Amino acid sequence: MKRDFLPSASSGRFLALLVLILIAAQLVAFVFLHFSNRRIAMESVDAALEAGTQTFEYTAVTRRQYRYATSELIAKDYGLQNTVFNETNRATVESALYNQLARSGAELIVLTDLGGRLLARASVTGFLNDRDEVLDRRLEEIVAGIKPPGRNMRVLAGDDGKPVLHNWVKVSMRAPLPVAHIYLAYRITTAGTEEFTRMTQLEMAFVTHAQGSGHDVHASSLPASFPLNTAHLNERNRQPFTVEAGGVDYRAKVIVMDDSGPLPVWALVAKPFAPVLAPFLRLEALFAVSVLFSAGVSALAVRMVARRVVTPLEDVAQKDALTGLANRRTFEARLQRAEQELRKSGAGFSVMLMDLDKFKFVNDTYGHDAGDVVLKEAAARIQKIIRSSDTLARLGGDEFAIVVRTDDPQTLSDIAAAIMEVVRQPIPLKPGLAAEIGTSIGIAFAPAHSRIGAEVVHCADLAMYAAKRNGGGFSIAEPVAPAAGAHEEARADTDGPPRVR
């Protein structure tokens, strides 16, 4: 028999909701993983920044101590002391100072008296060796602010006019009391920042800021597009922050190097997100694939559950156990659906009620098994007559009903005649024994008789008993209901013994 039963709308909605919940749960897990990965990546980058900062601080302290020790050795050098104490010619003194530069690794060495007046200077850079009183005064201003043991980072204009950043070290020349001061300037170079980058995997830049003149970058391994935001640089002990440069996201941190001079000096350390985030992105991609796979599996599992569990249960709830037809619950649901479509689109429908004439005699004479054979065979024959859009249901006992999706009287008459013809054909009960029964059919239309499904059924019921009073066949409902007591009289007329052969 053709299967005409699907899970109910409520069951379908529940299954769809279940699939959506399963997929939503996995999407929530994916979103949680996404944000957790970025938080972990950021924490990893921040930890790397902190470790790099500590490494830089330790390296800076160690280097400063080394430079101070080297400067002390220079100040105690006997040959240099002898020249400084006894020689009045500046060129001779500067020559002696120049010889110490290779020993110290400094770019510039300055000798002053105790009052801060410049006595001599020497440099490995040509323009710093030129005799220039303006440069002498500038150097006197710079060294006047050098106070050990600080970092003492100062800016000096280079030969191309661009500012140059130095780290200054001050020592005293004694005999045995201090008689002069020696200042050594160590230039901050890009090579030094690149060495720091190789050591820590962090990018770095040394930056100064003059009020109203923007930033000056003195040495950097950062890309040229890296934005230097004054608001970030002017905040002491600022926490790591995120910045974009050339389409790459960085986490950066500011280290205050020296704010004792005219131009505060900062070191900016930064690390790009991409190398740290790459493993997490691969994990997310794998998880996304697993989410899609799980969603597919979930949908398949729900479909299998629906097919093997829900649908059979729906069949039990919707079908008549004996005949496999729709039961009263399904009939009422289809009737309600037809009523709704009538209200929405004006599409009419009809109800055919019928019971089997002489069925009670078969049931009483030959037993319930014979009655079941008659019911199943009659149901199968009628099912072949009706259209796929119509619903045949067994309401109970020998009573059947059809919701027909048309209100055309001629079509209904043709269907009723065909049903009467197939039902009255002999039904084999066992070898050599067959029963001949008939059927009484009542027909009512919507909206002709009523626009309410229950009232249409009532009209069809009255018409069915009118057909019984006429000895079987079919009857179309009339506007006037039959007289009281007609039901029992009609049934008594048609429940006599069938012909048995």
Secondary structure as GFF3:
##gff-version 3
##sequence-region A 1 501
A	DSSP	alpha_helix	9	75	.	.	.	ID=ss1
A	DSSP	alpha_helix	78	86	.	.	.	ID=ss2
A	DSSP	alpha_helix	90	104	.	.	.	ID=ss3
A	DSSP	beta_strand	108	112	.	.	.	ID=ss4
A	DSSP	beta_strand	118	123	.	.	.	ID=ss5
A	DSSP	alpha_helix	126	129	.	.	.	ID=ss6
A	DSSP	alpha_helix	133	144	.	.	.	ID=ss7
A	DSSP	beta_strand	153	157	.	.	.	ID=ss8
A	DSSP	beta_strand	163	174	.	.	.	ID=ss9
A	DSSP	beta_strand	178	187	.	.	.	ID=ss10
A	DSSP	alpha_helix	190	200	.	.	.	ID=ss11
A	DSSP	beta_strand	203	210	.	.	.	ID=ss12
A	DSSP	beta_strand	214	220	.	.	.	ID=ss13
A	DSSP	alpha_helix	230	233	.	.	.	ID=ss14
A	DSSP	beta_strand	241	245	.	.	.	ID=ss15
A	DSSP	beta_strand	248	258	.	.	.	ID=ss16
A	DSSP	beta_strand	265	272	.	.	.	ID=ss17
A	DSSP	alpha_helix	273	305	.	.	.	ID=ss18
A	DSSP	pi_helix	306	310	.	.	.	ID=ss19
A	DSSP	alpha_helix	311	318	.	.	.	ID=ss20
A	DSSP	alpha_helix	328	345	.	.	.	ID=ss21
A	DSSP	beta_strand	349	357	.	.	.	ID=ss22
A	DSSP	alpha_helix	359	366	.	.	.	ID=ss23
A	DSSP	alpha_helix	368	385	.	.	.	ID=ss24
A	DSSP	beta_strand	391	396	.	.	.	ID=ss25
A	DSSP	beta_strand	399	404	.	.	.	ID=ss26
A	DSSP	alpha_helix	409	423	.	.	.	ID=ss27
A	DSSP	beta_strand	427	430	.	.	.	ID=ss28
A	DSSP	beta_strand	433	436	.	.	.	ID=ss29
A	DSSP	beta_strand	438	446	.	.	.	ID=ss30
A	DSSP	alpha_helix	453	469	.	.	.	ID=ss31
A	DSSP	beta_strand	473	476	.	.	.	ID=ss32
A	DSSP	alpha_helix	486	494	.	.	.	ID=ss33
A	DSSP	beta_strand	499	500	.	.	.	ID=ss34
###
